[in-house]
Amino acid sequence: MKNKAAKITAKYAIAFVWLPSSSSPAAQENGPILARSIPSDSVAVFFVTPQRRDAAPAAGEPSLSGLVTTLLEQARTMGLLAGTDPCTRAWLDSFTVAVELARFPHALVLLDIDASRRQDGGHQLSRLAAAVVVETGGEHALLERRIQHLLNAYANNQETILSNETTSDGTRSVIRDRRLPQWAAIHWGSIGNLYVAAIGVGAFEQIAAAVKDPSKSLPADEWFANASRDVQADGAAAALFLNPERLTRRVDARLGEKIRGVQSALGLERVSHALWSLGRAGRAVEIRSALRRAHRDESEILAGSRFRGVARETWVPEQAEWFTILDISPRSALRGVSEAYSAAKSSSGQERAREFWSTVQSHSGVIIEQDIIAPLGPAIVIHDYPPHAFHLPLAWTVQFQIDGDVRRLRSSVDRLLEYARSELVKQPGVQLAREEDGIWYTSYGLAGPALAIKDRWLMVSFSPHAVRQAVEALDRQSASAEKASGR
């Protein structure tokens, strides 16, 4: 059971990242691209190798990063964002930065963290050391322009102190804000072909030291080097490294207890090191895992083209460029994620969550675990058909296998979403709508995401039209298979 929960953890942690549609750039030995620039004593690292199509789109092919940046810049120039609240503008800027980072190999690094207790039993951040490391090939101008925009938008001459520091590695910029804790200084600048932005005392220096001295970087760690080979992390589209043991040592006893509770709920108890990778094997996307649990090493393939030992490409539209099949018990997954969320919350937060779901179930008449989760089968298929016009991250189709009564499941989903729709109409913002053919979708200017229950699958995609296209493709594929078999 615990091994199953660990699989669920890995799949949820890795499956929902931007999957590549083409081969990755050349890899380095003993780890993903950029591993040699990451300190070996890091707590967590998320490596991303970008899609080639967004880094260098073909002539006439739309670029997501170019489109988003152009639209937002035009909106600012025309004053269309002047009326938006600061939080919304911050989210838009964060999204733009994330999209632009997707052009380059990059790593998000957590070096150190601690939090102090609040009176309600929760915690608030009291120390953080983290960094974003980007391999630009020396072409730093794009990131520097983005940083300058952020300074213009958020720096305050009365509260902000901006300075430059010269070190043996070159010049870097530093910003300190009187409104923030003293440890929250931000440093940024280039280190050779890398561009680094770091927050926290000593974070920039740690990255620079790892770049200068390979013996201080992740590939020098024997476990990481072996695990990287096991999960084929070299050149993978994404990889996630965690060191839960190091994390619990660096926080107070109460927060450490919370972290261990989350680990247990996710099936990662006694795990001191973990590495997951996501890469291509033909048309299939494989998710691989390497764990050190109680001084023993475990590695396995968690997802790919096979389901319980049998190739299942007939579950995927033949037009899809990539797909992956996950073997997950929805009930176990829900319980594990729910328990992990609860373990991470304060006691008051746990009580509010219980009250919310109790209200939803009592008013809708739907017991979520019994009426919606239980009828679902263990297979989840994720693929990229139909393709989104701008290749938006997460704009995929997800198919949840149905093992139980399809009509009963459809009725339960309808009742739950009808209740949600009746609540959403009471306030502005995202709304829910249902079309005549049974497709539900969210609407906030644009229609989507959407879901429908068709035959033996609960289908979710980025728009009602996308759901219909995916359903029609599977129907044609099933009809063709039946005809070929002579039925």
Beta strands, then each sheet from edge to edge (+ up, - down):
strand 1: 44-48
strand 2: 106-117
strand 3: 123-135
strand 4: 160-167
strand 5: 170-177
strand 6: 186-191
strand 7: 194-199
strand 8: 238-242
strand 9: 271-281
strand 10: 284-293
strand 11: 296-304
strand 12: 306-307
strand 13: 310-311
strand 14: 323-327
strand 15: 376-383
strand 16: 397-402
strand 17: 431-434
strand 18: 440-443
strand 19: 447-454
strand 20: 457-461
sheet 1: 4+ 5- 6+ 7- 3+ 2- 1+ 8- 9+ 10- 11+ 14- 15+ 16- 20+ 19- 18+ 17-
sheet 2: 12+ 13-
end
